[in-house]
Amino acid sequence: MTEAYIYDAVRSPRGKGRKDGALHELTSVNLSAQILNAVKERNNLDTKSIEDVIWGNVTQVGEQGGCLARTAVLASDFDQQVPGLAINRFCASGMEAVNLAANQIRGGAGMAYVAGGVEMMGRVPMGSDGAAIAVDPTVAMKTYFVPQGISADIIATEYGFTRDQADALAVESQRRAAQSWAENRFAKSIITIKDQNGLTILDHDEYMRPGTDMQALGALNASFQAMGEVMPGFDNVAMMKYPHLEKINHIHHAGNSSGIVDGSAAVLIGNKEFGEKYGLKPRARIRATAKIGTDPTIMLTGPVPVTEKILKDHGMDISDINLFEVNEAFAAVVLRFMQRFEVDPAIVNAGGGSIAMGHPLGATGAMIIGTLLDELERQDKEVGLATLCIASGMGAATIIERV
């Protein structure tokens, strides 16, 4: 089988995802085009060599609708013969784009792909697509649907995580992110985003709060307690499915949950022939990919079973992995992953995560693959695993190995 290699990984800084955020004035198409152009320029790329652009995006409505991938290609400096495919696997959309591209290459369908994603959460709000999983009662009632924040609190209750544990993880995420920026650890991947006049809009992750401490987080109210306990009473929905819990412990809030931000990322993937033909050196090979469906109510446990699956399917053990990127959608997601696999917290999200820097839904999966690759190189480690929980109950994972 043909090997699929990562040749480059590029991302934008993550904007605040609000009208006062630096990226807010850009459209999803514009931001995506800048990322595609960066891939082209950094690699002196003949874009006619690109088989397809696969672009993840969660809220596919308005300016993010209508096959955004193809629109971004046409708005960029890519040749018009390059097609585009927009995909949606919720929070893992950017990772799924990378995994699809890698498996296409493995199957012989082209030499090279650009894969990644975008989400302008400040311009196209979550839920504005009217997703049936949440609003169609024939589905929502059958699946015992609850919002993701309630799901995160269910995980905390089921597996015994406290508010202090969640807050401590959040403080550490902020500390690591600040240290990473101070040491320029992201310099290899992040590009400067500019406006139509060529002026710099953003060159750093603006969501971070490096001064965050336990006292500051302790003053925040639990974000999902009211919707759980009062109206519309999602705790009762959850306990209809999990009666053994008796009561949901609401520990999550804005400070220990992922930030709503804008951002985009891309990964250049190709076979060995592609690199040899265009004088490009591969940085890693994509060793394995996996996805799985899970319980749709507790919803966010996917990183555990998908990691079990990817390791089993490829004859590996958790000890074979040197570094992990586990998306910090909510603190309990990462706490559960570390609890299940008994991994050293120092090798999980070594440079901080989405609690500190934000989670631009359709882009995050590609972002954390790039972050994982940069960190493997920085620490001179060999094998890394990236994984995300996914809305409606799924998980996705990618294992990369330096070459």
RORO-285738 format. One record per atom (N, C-alpha, C): residue in one letter; x, y negated, z. Coordinates in steps of 0.05 Angstrom, whole numbers, plus 32768, in hexadecimal, padded with zeros to 4 digits. Layout:
N
AXYZ...
This chain:
403
M801180188000M800080008000M80127FE78000T800A7FD37FF0T80187FBA7FEFT80177FAC800AE802E7FA18012E802F7F91802BE80267F758026A80197F69803AA80117F4D8039A80227F3D804DY802F7F278043Y80417F188053Y80367EFB8057I803D7EF0806EI80377ED38073I80507EC4806BY804C7EB18059Y80617EA0804FY80617E84805DD804A7E7B8064D80487E618071D802E7E5F8081A802E7E4E8095A80167E4980A5A80157E2B80ABV7FFF7E1F80A5V7FFC7E0180A7V7FE27DFB80B6R7FE37DE780C8R7FCA7DDE80D4R7FCA7DC080D8S7FB27DB580DAS7FAF7D9980E2S7FB27D978100P7FB77D7F810AP7FB37D7B8127P7F957D7D812CR7F8D7D838145R7F717D85814BR7F667D6B8156G7F527D608148G7F467D478151G7F317D4C8166K7F277D378173K7F157D398189K7EFA7D438182G7EF27D438169G7ED87D4D8162G7EC27D3A816AR7EC87D20816CR7EB47D0B8172R7EB87CF38160K7EA57CE18160K7EA77CCA814EK7EBF7CB88154D7EC97CBA816DD7EE17CAB8173D7EFA7CBB816FG7EF77CD48164G7F0E7CE5815EG7F1B7CDC8144A7F357CE18143A7F457CD7812CA7F3D7CE38112L7F347CFD8112L7F2E7D0A80F9L7F117D0680F0H7F017CF98100H7EE47CF880FBH7EDE7CEB80E0E7EEE7CD880D7E7EE87CCA80BEE7EED7CDB80A6L7EFB7CF180A9L7F007D038092L7EE97D188090T7EE47D208077T7ED17D358073T7EDF7D508075S7ED07D658077S7EDB7D808077S7EEA7D86805EV7EE07D7C8047V7EED7D81802EV7F087D72802DN7F087D598036N7F217D4A8036N7F377D568047L7F2F7D5E805FL7F427D6B8072L7F4C7D858066S7F3B7D95805BS7F437DAF804FS7F567DAA8038A7F507D968027A7F617D908010A7F7D7D888019Q7F7F7D79802FQ7F9A7D718039Q7FA97D898042I7F9C7D9C804FI7FA97DB58057I7FB37DC5803FL7FA17DC8802BL7FA97DD68013L7FC17DC98005N7FC07DAE8003N7FD67DA07FF7N7FF07DA48006A7FEE7DA58020A80077DAA8030A80137DC5802AV80027DDA8027V800C7DF48020V801A7DF38005K800E7DE57FF2K801A7DE27FD8K80357DD47FD9E80367DBD7FE7E804E7DAD7FE7E80657DBA7FF7R805E7DC6800ER80737DD2801FR80807DEA8011N80727DF77FFFN807D7E0F7FF2N80827E0B7FD5N80807DF27FCBN80847DEC7FAFN80757E007F9EL805B7E037FA5L804A7E187F9BL803E7E137F80D80417E267F6ED80327E267F55D80177E327F5CT80037E217F5FT7FE97E2B7F6AT7FDB7E3E7F57K7FE37E407F3EK7FD87E547F2CK7FDE7E707F35S7FF27E727F47S7FF97E8D7F52S7FE67E967F68I7FD57E847F71I7FC37E8A7F87I7FA97E977F7CE7FA47EAF7F86E7F8D7EBE7F7CE7F737EB27F86D7F737EA87F9ED7F5A7E9E7FAAD7F617E8D7FC3V7F4F7E7B7FC9V7F507E6D7FE3V7F387E777FF3I7F3D7E848009I7F287E8F801AI7F277E7D8033W7F107E708037W7F0E7E5B804BW7EF77E61805FG7EFE7E638078G7EEA7E67808DG7EDD7E4E8096N7EC47E4F809CN7EB57E3880A5N7E9B7E4180B1V7E957E3880CAV7E7E7E4380D8V7E647E3580D2T7E637E1B80D4T7E4A7E0D80CFT7E487E0480B2Q7E3E7E1680A1Q7E3F7E128084Q7E267E03807BV7E257DE98082V7E0E7DD9807BV7E187DBD8076G7E0A7DAD8066G7E127D928060G7E2D7D918052E7E3F7D81805BE7E597D7E804EE7E6A7D978050Q7E637DAA8062Q7E717DC38064Q7E637DDA8056G7E4E7DD38047G7E407DE88037G7E497DE9801BG7E3B7DFA800BG7E417DFB7FEEG7E5B7E067FE6C7E657E1B7FF3C7E7F7E277FEEC7E957E127FF1L7E997E0A800AL7EAD7DF58010L7EC87DFD8006A7ECF7E178005A7EE97E1F7FFCA7EEF7E167FE0R7EDB7E1A7FCER7EDF7E117FB2R7EE07DF37FB0T7ECF7DE57FC0T7ECF7DC87FBFT7EEA7DBD7FC8A7EF67DCA7FDDA7F107DC17FE7A7F267DC57FD2V7F247DDB7FC4V7F387DE07FAEV7F367DCA7F9AL7F1E7DC37F92L7F1B7DAE7F7DL7F237D927F87A7F207D8E7FA2A7F287D747FADA7F467D737FB2S7F547D897FB1S7F707D8B7FB6S7F807D897F9CD7F9A7D8D7F9ED7FAC7D8D7F87D7FB07DA97F7CF7F9F7DBC7F84F7FA17DD77F7AF7F967DD77F5DD7F9F7DEA7F4DD7F957DED7F32D7F787DF67F33Q7F687DEC7F21Q7F4B7DF27F21Q7F457E0F7F1CQ7F587E1F7F12Q7F537E3B7F0EQ7F537E4B7F28V7F5B7E3F7F3EV7F5B7E4D7F58V7F3E7E4C7F62P7F327E637F67P7F177E647F72P7F177E607F90G7F007E5F7F9CG7EFE7E5C7FB9G7EE77E6D7FC4L7EEB7E787FDCL7ED77E897FE9L7ED37E7F8005A7EBB7E76800CA7EB47E6D8027A7EA97E848036I7EB37E89804FI7EA97EA0805FI7EA27E96807BN7E927EA68089N7E8A7E9F80A4N7E897EB880B5R7E9C7EBB80C7R7E9A7ECE80DDR7E9C7EBE80F7F7E8C7EA980F8F7E8B7E988110F7EA87E908118C7EAF7E938131C7EC87E89813BC7EE17E96812FA7EDE7EAD8123A7EF47EBB8117A7EF57EB780F9S7EE77EA380EFS7EE67E9F80D1S7F027E9A80C5G7F127E8A80D2G7F2D7E8580C8G7F3E7E9D80C8M7F3C7EAE80DDM7F4B7EC780DFM7F417EDB80CAE7F267EDC80C7E7F1B7EEF80B3E7F247EE78097A7F277ECD8092A7F317EC48078A7F4D7ECF8073V7F5E7ECD8087V7F797ED88085V7F797EF68082N7F697F048091N7F687F218090N7F5D7F2B8075L7F497F1D806BL7F3E7F248050L7F547F21803BA7F627F0A803CA7F777F058028A7F8C7F1B802AA7F957F218042A7FAA7F368046A7FA17F51803AN7F887F58803FN7F7E7F728036N7F797F728018Q7F737F5B800CQ7F717F597FEFQ7F8D7F5E7FE3I7FA17F527FEEI7FBC7F567FE4I7FC47F737FE7R7FBE7F7E7FFER7FC57F9B8002R7FB87FAC7FEDG7FA07FA57FE5G7F917FB47FD1G7F997FAE7FB4G7FAC7F9B7FB0G7FB57F957F95G7FA57F807F87A7F947F717F95A7F837F5D7F88A7F917F427F89G7FA77F3F7F7BG7FB57F257F79G7FCE7F257F8AM7FE07F117F83M7FF97F0F7F91M7FF87EFD7FAAA7FE77EE97FA9A7FE87ED57FBFA7FCD7EC87FC4Y7FC87EC17FDDY7FB07EB37FE5Y7FB77E9D7FF8V7FA67E897FF9V7FA67E768010V7F8C7E7A801FA7F907E7F8039A7F797E86804AA7F797E758064G7F627E6D806DG7F617E5D8085G7F447E54808AG7F427E3B8093G7F277E318098G7F277E1580A3V7F0F7E0B80A8V7F0B7DEF80B1V7EF27DEE80C1E7EF17DDB80D4E7ED87DD480E1E7EDA7DB680EAM7EC77DA680E1M7EC57D8A80EAM7EAE7D8980FDM7EB37D908116M7E9D7D938129M7E917D788132G7EA17D62812DG7E967D488133G7E847D3E811ER7E847D4A8106R7E747D4180EFR7E5D7D5480E9V7E637D6E80EDV7E4E7D8380E8V7E4B7D938102P7E387D8B8113P7E367D97812EP7E307DB5812DM7E3A7DC28142M7E327DDE8146M7E147DE18147G7E0A7DF6813AG7DED7DFB813BG7DDD7DEC8126S7DE97DDA8118S7DDA7DCA8105S7DD17DDA80ECD7DDB7DF280EAD7DD37E0480D4D7DBA7E1480DBG7DB07E1180F4G7D987E2080FCG7D9B7E3E80FBA7DB17E488107A7DB77E648105A7DA17E768110A7D997E8A8101A7D837E9C8109A7D887EAB8122I7DA27EB18127I7DA87EC1813FI7D9F7EB38159A7D9D7E988157A7D957E88816FA7D787E7F816EV7D6E7E7A8156V7D547E6D8154V7D3D7E7E814AD7D437E95813ED7D2E7EA78135D7D267EB9814CP7D0E7EB68158P7D077EC68170P7D077EE3816BT7D017EEC8152T7D017F09814DT7D1C7F158150V7D317F05814CV7D4D7F0E8150V7D567F08816CA7D527EEF8175A7D5C7EE6818EA7D517EF781A6M7D377EFE81A4M7D2B7F0E81BAM7D367F2A81B9K7D397F3581A2K7D437F51819FK7D5F7F5481AAT7D707F3F81A6T7D8C7F4081AET7D917F3481C9Y7D7C7F2B81D7Y7D807F1C81F0Y7D947F0581EDF7D8E7EF581D9F7DA17EDF81D3F7DA37ECB81EAV7DBC7EC481F1V7DC27EAD8203V7DD87E9D81F6P7DDA7E8381FCP7DF17E7381F2P7E0C7E7E81FBQ7E217E7681EDQ7E3B7E8181F3Q7E457E7B820FG7E3E7E638219G7E477E5C8234G7E3B7E6E8249I7E227E768245I7E167E8A8257I7E257EA58254S7E2B7EAC823BS7E3A7EC58237S7E557EC58246A7E637EAF8245A7E7C7EAD8253A7E787EB08271D7E637EA4827BD7E5D7EA78298D7E557EC4829FI7E487ED1828CI7E427EEE8290I7E5B7EFE8293I7E6F7EF88282I7E897F068283I7E957F02829EA7E957EE882A7A7EA17EE282C1A7E937EF182D7T7E797EF382D6T7E6A7F0182EAT7E6F7F2082E9E7E6E7F2A82D1E7E727F4782CEE7E8D7F5182D7Y7EA27F4182D1Y7EBD7F4A82D6Y7ECA7F3C82EEG7EBB7F2C82FCG7EC47F218316G7ED77F0A8315F7ED57EF98301F7EE77EE282FFF7EDB7ECA830ET7EEC7EBC831CT7EE37EA6832CT7EE77E8B831ER7EDA7E768328R7EDE7E5B831DR7EFC7E53831FD7F087E598335D7F257E528339D7F367E608324Q7F317E79831EQ7F417E87830AQ7F3E7E7A82EEA7F257E7382E8A7F207E6782CEA7F2D7E4C82CCD7F2B7E3C82E2D7F387E2282E2D7F567E2382E1A7F617E3782EFA7F7E7E3A82EEA7F887E4182D2L7F797E5282C4L7F817E5882A8L7F807E3E8297A7F6B7E2E829CA7F697E15828CA7F7F7E028292V7F877DFF82ABV7F9D7DED82B2V7FB77DF782A5E7FBB7E1182A5E7FD37E1C8298E7FD37E18827AS7FBB7E1A826ES7FB97E158251S7FC17DF8824AQ7FB87DE6825BQ7FBF7DCA8257Q7FDD7DC6825BR7FE87DD2826FR80057DCF8274R80167DDA825DR800E7DF28254R801D7DFE823ER801B7DEE8224A80037DE4821EA7FFF7DD48206A80107DBA8207A80107DAD821EA80207D958221A803E7D9B821EQ80477DB18229Q80637DB88227Q806A7DBF820AS80587DCD81FCS805C7DD381E0S80607DBB81CFW804F7DA781D4W80517D8E81C5W806B7D7F81CCA80727D7F81E6A808A7D7181EEA80A37D7D81E2E80A27D9881DDE80B97DA681D2E80B67DAA81B4N80A27D9D81A7N809E7D9F818AN809B7DBB8180R808E7DCC8190R808B7DE88187R80787DEB816FF80667DD8816BF80537DDA8155F805D7DCC813BA80757DC1813CA807F7DB18126A80807DC0810BK80847DD9810DK80877DE980F4K806D7DEB80E5S80567DEA80F3S803C7DEF80E7S802B7DD680E3I802D7DC380F5I801A7DAC80F4I80237D9780E0I80107D8E80D0I80157D7880BDI80077D5F80C7T80107D4980BDT80037D2F80C3T7FEB7D2B80B0I7FD57D2480BCI7FBD7D1F80ACI7FBA7D0180A6K7FB47CFB808DK7FB37CDF8085K7F987CD88079D7F937CBD8078D7F7A7CB4806CD7F7E7CB0804EQ7F697CA48041Q7F6A7CA18024Q7F807C8E801AN7F897C7D802DN7F9E7C6A8026N7FBA7C74802DG7FBC7C8D8036G7FD67C98803DG7FE07C918058L7FCE7C858069L7FD67C7E8084L7FD17C958097T7FE27C9980AAT7FE07CAF80BDT7FC77CAB80CFI7FB77CC080D0I7F9F7CC180E1I7FA67CCF80FBL7FB37CE780F8L7FB87CF78110L7FD07D09810BD7FE27D09811FD7FFA7D1B811DD7FFE7D2B8136H7FE97D2D8148H7FEB7D3D8160H7FD07D468168D7FCE7D5B8179D7FB57D648183D7FAB7D508198E7F957D428191E7F8C7D2C81A2E7F797D3481B9Y7F717D4D81BAY7F5D7D5581CEY7F6A7D5B81E9M7F847D6081E9M7F917D698202M7F8F7D558219R7F8E7D618231R7F8E7D51824AR7FA47D5C825CP7FBD7D558257P7FD37D618265P7FD47D5C8283G7FC57D48828DG7FC57D4382A9G7FB17D5382B9T7FA37D6682ABT7F8E7D7682B8T7F9A7D8682CFD7F8B7D8682E6D7F937D9682FDD7F7B7DA38309M7F7F7DB4831DM7F697DC38329M7F557DB08336Q7F5E7D9B8341Q7F4C7D88834FQ7F397D7B833BA7F447D738324A7F337D66830FA7F1F7D7A8305L7F277D928300L7F147DA682F6L7EFF7DAE830BG7F087DAE8323G7EF57DB58339G7EDE7DA2833CA7EE27D8A8332A7ECD7D758335A7EB87D78831FL7EBC7D89830BL7EA97D8B82F5L7E937D9F82FCN7E7B7D9882F3N7E647DAA82F7N7E647DC082E3A7E5A7DD782EAA7E587DEE82D7A7E467DE582C0S7E4F7DE982A8S7E417DDE8291S7E277DED828AF7E267E078291F7E117E188287F7DFD7E21829CQ7E007E1682B4Q7DF07E1F82CBQ7DD37E1682C7A7DCE7DFE82BEA7DB37DF482BBA7DA47E0482A5M7DB07E08828EM7DA27E178279M7D9F7E358281G7DAF7E3E8294G7DAC7E59829DG7D977E5C82B2E7D977E4A82C5E7D867E4E82DCE7D6B7E3F82DBV7D6A7E2982CCV7D527E1982CBV7D437E1C82B1M7D487E0C829EM7D3B7E0E8283M7D507E0E826EP7D4F7E20825BP7D3A7E348256P7D3D7E4E8265G7D4F7E4F8279G7D517E67828AG7D5F7E7F827DF7D767E7A8271F7D847E908263F7D8F7EA58277D7D937E9D8290D7D9C7EB182A3D7D887EC882A5N7D6F7EC282A4N7D5A7ED782A6N7D5B7EE9828EV7D617EDD8276V7D647EEE825EV7D7B7F018262A7D917EF7826BA7DA97F07826FA7DA47F1E8283M7D967F188299M7D927F2C82ADM7D7D7F4182A6M7D6C7F3A8292M7D5B7F4F8287M7D6C7F65827AK7D827F5D826FK7D947F708262K7DA87F7C8275Y7DB17F6C8288Y7DC57F75829CY7DBA7F7282B8P7DA67F8182C0P7D997F7D82DAP7DAC7F8282F2H7DC27F9082EDH7DD47F958304H7DE37F7C830DL7DE37F6782FCL7DF17F4F8304L7DE37F3F831AE7DC87F40831AE7DB77F32832DE7DB97F14832BK7DD17F088328K7DD47EEB8326K7DED7EE58315I7DEA7ED18303I7E017EC982F2I7E117EB48301N7E2C7EB88302N7E3E7EA6830FN7E487E9282FAH7E3F7E7982FBH7E467E6582E6H7E607E5782EDI7E757E5F82DFI7E907E5482E5I7E9B7E4282CFH7E8E7E4282B8H7E9A7E3382A1H7E907E17829FH7EA17E058296H7E9B7DE98292H7EAD7DDF827CA7EAB7DC58277A7EBA7DB98260A7ED87DBC8263G7EE27DBE827CG7EFF7DC08280G7F0B7DDB827DN7EFA7DF1827FN7F067E0C827BN7EF97E1A8264S7EED7E0B8252S7EE27E158239S7EF07E078222S7EED7E12820AS7EFB7E0781F3S7EEF7DEC81EBG7F007DDB81E0G7EF87DC081D9G7EEB7DBF81BDI7ED77DAD81BAI7ECB7DA881A0I7EDC7D958190V7EE87D9F817BV7EFC7D8F816CV7EF97D93814ED7F077D82813FD7F097D848122D7F257D90811BG7F267DA08106G7F407DAB80FEG7F3F7DBE80E6S7F567DC380DBS7F587DD580C4S7F737DE280C4A7F747DFA80B8A7F8D7E0980B7A7F8E7E1C809FA7FA67E228096A7FA87E35807FA7FC17E468083V7FC07E5E8077V7FD67E718077V7FDB7E79805AL7FF47E788052L7FFC7E818037L80047E9E8039I7FF67EB0802BI7FFA7ECD802DI80007ED78011G80147EE8800FG801B7EF47FF5G80297F0E7FF7N802C7F1C7FE1N803B7F357FE1N80597F2F7FDDK80697F447FDDK80867F407FDAK808D7F347FBFE80807F3D7FABE80857F337F90E80807F157F8EF806B7F0B7F9BF80667EEE7F9CF807D7EDE7FA7G80887EE77FBDG809E7ED97FC9G80B77EDA7FB8E80BD7EF17FACE80D47EF37F9AE80D17EE27F82K80B97EE17F76K80B57ED17F5EK80B87EB37F62Y80AF7EAA7F79Y80AF7E8D7F7EY80C47E847F93G80D67E967F9AG80EC7E8E7FACG80E37E887FC8L80CF7E957FD2L80C57E917FEDL80CC7EA87FFFK80D37EA28018K80DB7EB6802BK80C47EBC803EP80BC7ED58041P80A67EDB8054P80AF7ED88070R809C7ECF8081R80A27ECC809ER80987EE380AEA80837EF080A5A80777F0780B4A80667F1780A1R80627F3080A8R804E7F408099R80357F4380ABI801F7F45809DI80067F4A80ACI80047F6980AFR80097F7280C7R800B7F8E80CCR7FF07F9C80CEA7FDC7F8E80D9A7FC27F9B80DDA7FAD7F8680E1T7F947F8D80D9T7F7D7F7C80DET7F667F8D80E8A7F537F8080F6A7F3C7F8F8101A7F267F7C8107K7F0D7F888107K7EF67F798111K7EE37F8E811DI7ED17F84812EI7EBE7F96813CI7EA67F878145G7E8F7F958148G7E777F8A8153G7E757F928170T7E6A7F808181T7E677F85819ET7E4C7F7C81A7D7E467F8081C1D7E2D7F7881CED7E287F5A81C8P7E117F5481BBP7E0B7F3881B3P7E037F2681C9T7DFD7F3081E1T7DF57F1E81F7T7E0D7F158206I7E1D7F278211I7E367F1F821EI7E497F138209M7E477F1D81F1M7E507F0F81D8M7E6E7F0B81D5L7E7C7F0281EAL7E987EF881E7L7EAD7F0C81F0T7EA67F2581F3T7EBA7F3981FCT7ECA7F4581E5G7EC57F3D81CDG7ED07F4981B5G7EEE7F4D81B5P7EFF7F3B81C0P7F1C7F3F81BFP7F257F5981CBV7F177F6481DFV7F1F7F7D81ECV7F1A7F9481D9P7F027F9A81D0P7EFE7FB181BFP7F0C7FAF81A4V7F0F7F978199V7F1C7F95817FV7F3A7F9A8182T7F457F928199T7F617F98819ET7F657FB681A2E7F537FC281B1E7F557FE081B4E7F537FED8198K7F427FE38187K7F3E7FEF816DK7F567FEC815BI7F617FD4815AI7F777FCF8148I7F907FDE8150L7F947FE1816BL7FAB7FF18174L7FA7800E816EK7F9080198173K7F8A8035816EK7F8C803C8151D7F80802B8140D7F8080308123D7F9C80308117H7FAE80228123H7FC980208117H7FDF802D8129G7FD6803E813BG7FE9804E814BG7FFB803D815CM7FF080278168M800080158179M7FF680158195D8006800B81A7D7FFF800881C3D80017FEA81CAI7FF37FE281DFI7FF47FC681E7I80107FBD81EDS80217FCF81F6S803D7FC881FCS804E7FC381E3D80437FC981CBD80517FC381B2D804E7FA681AAI803C7F9781B8I80377F7B81B1I80487F6981C3N80577F5781B7N80697F4681C6N805B7F2C81CFL80497F2281BFL803B7F0981C5L801D7F0B81BCF800C7EFD81CBF7FEF7EFD81C4F7FE57EE181C1E7FD37EDD81AEE7FC27EC581ADE7FA57ECE81B0V7F997EC881C6V7F7D7ECF81CCV7F6E7EB481CDN7F5D7EAF81BAN7F507E9581B9N7F417E8F81D3E7F477E7781DEE7F3B7E6E81F7E7F207E6181F2A7F0D7E7181E8A7EF27E6781E5A7EE77E5E8200F7EEB7E708213F7EE47E6A822FF7EF97E798240A7EFE7E6F8258A7F137E7A8269A7F0E7E98826EA7EF57EA08272A7EF07EBC8279A7EF77ECF8263V7EF77EC6824AV7EFE7ED78233V7F1B7EE08236V7F2D7ECD823CV7F497ED4823FV7F4E7EE38258L7F417EDC826EL7F447EEA8287L7F3C7F088284R7F277F0D8275R7F1E7F298271R7F337F388260F7F3E7F2B824CF7F527F38823BF7F6A7F40824CM7F747F2D825CM7F8C7F33826CM7F867F488281Q7F6D7F47828CQ7F657F5C82A0Q7F657F788293R7F597F7A827CR7F567F94826FR7F717FA08267F7F837F90825DF7F9C7F9B8252F7FB47F978265E7FAF7F8A827BE7FC47F868290E7FDE7F7A8283V7FDA7F668272V7FF17F598265V7FFA7F418276D80137F3B8273D801F7F258281D80137F0B8276P80077EFA8287P7FFB7EE1827EP800F7ECF826FA80297ED28274A803D7EC28267A803F7EC78249I80367EDE8240I80377EE48223I801C7EE18215V80097ED68223V7FEF7ED08217V7FEB7EB28214N7FE87EA981FCN7FE57E8C81F6N7FFC7E7C8202A80147E8381FAA802C7E788206A802E7E5A8202G80227E5081EDG80237E3381E7G800A7E2481EEG7FF97E2F81FEG7FDF7E238204G7FCA7E2D81F0G7FB17E2681F5G7F9C7E3081E4G7F857E1D81DFS7F6E7E2781D8S7F587E1781D0S7F4B7E0781E7I7F4F7E108200I7F467E008216I7F547DE58216A7F6D7DE58210A7F7D7DCC8210A7F7B7DBD81F6M7F7C7DCB81E0M7F7E7DBE81C6M7F657DBE81B5G7F517DCF81BCG7F387DCF81AEG7F367DE7819BH7F1D7DEC8193H7F167E038183H7F057DFB816BP7F127DF38154P7F037DEC813CP7EFA7E06812EL7EE37E0F8134L7ED97E2A8130L7EE47E388117G7EDF7E2E80FFG7EE77E3C80E7G7F047E3C80E2A7F147E2B80F0A7F317E2980EBA7F417E398100T7F367E3D8118T7F467E47812ET7F547E618129G7F467E74811CG7F537E8E8116G7F6C7E8C8106A7F6D7E7A80F2A7F857E7680E3A7F9A7E6680F3M7F907E548104M7FA27E448115M7FB27E568128I7FA47E698135I7FB27E798149I7FC57E8D813DI7FBF7E958124I7FD37EA68116I7FEC7E978110G7FEA7E7E8107G80017E6D8103G80107E67811DT80017E628132T800D7E5D814CT801C7E758156L80107E8C8152L801D7EA5815BL80377EAA814BL80377EA58132L804F7EA88122L80657E95812BD805E7E7C812FD80727E688138D807E7E718153E806D7E7B8165E80777E828180E80877E9C817FL80817EAE816EL80927EC6816AL80AD7EBE8161E80AE7EAB814EE80C87EA28144E80D87E93815AR80C97E828169R80D67E72817ER80E27E848194Q80D47E98819CQ80DD7EAA81B1Q80ED7EC281A6D80F07EC3818CD80FF7ED9817FD80F27EF48186K80D87EF58185K80C97F0E818AK80BF7F19816FE80B67F31816EE80B07F3F8155E80937F41814EV80827F4A8161V80677F51815BV80537F41816BG803E7F37815EG802A7F27816DG800E7F2F8164L7FFB7F2B8177L7FDF7F318171L7FCF7F188177A7FBD7F118164A7FAB7EFA8168A7F8F7F058167T7F7D7EFB8178T7F627F058179T7F4F7EEF8183L7F367EF2817BL7F217EDF8183L7F077EED818AC7EF87EE2819DC7EDD7EEA81A1C7ECC7EDC818CI7EB47EE68187I7EA47EDC8170I7E877EDB8179A7E797EC68171A7E5C7EC38177A7E4D7EDB816CS7E377EE1817AS7E247EF78174S7E307F12817AG7E487F138186G7E547F2C818FG7E657F39817AM7E7D7F2F8176M7E917F3B8164M7EAD7F35816EG7EC07F428163G7EDC7F3C8169G7EED7F408150A7F037F31814EA7F157F348137A7F327F328142A7F447F408134A7F607F40813CA7F727F438124T7F8A7F388127T7F9F7F3B8113T7FBA7F408121I7FC97F538117I7FE47F588122I7FF87F50810CI800B7F3F8114I80207F378101I803B7F40810CE804E7F4480FAE80697F4D8101E807D7F3D80F0R80907F3180FER80A57F2180F0R80B67F3380DEV80BF7F2780C8V80D07F3580B5V80EA7F2580B1
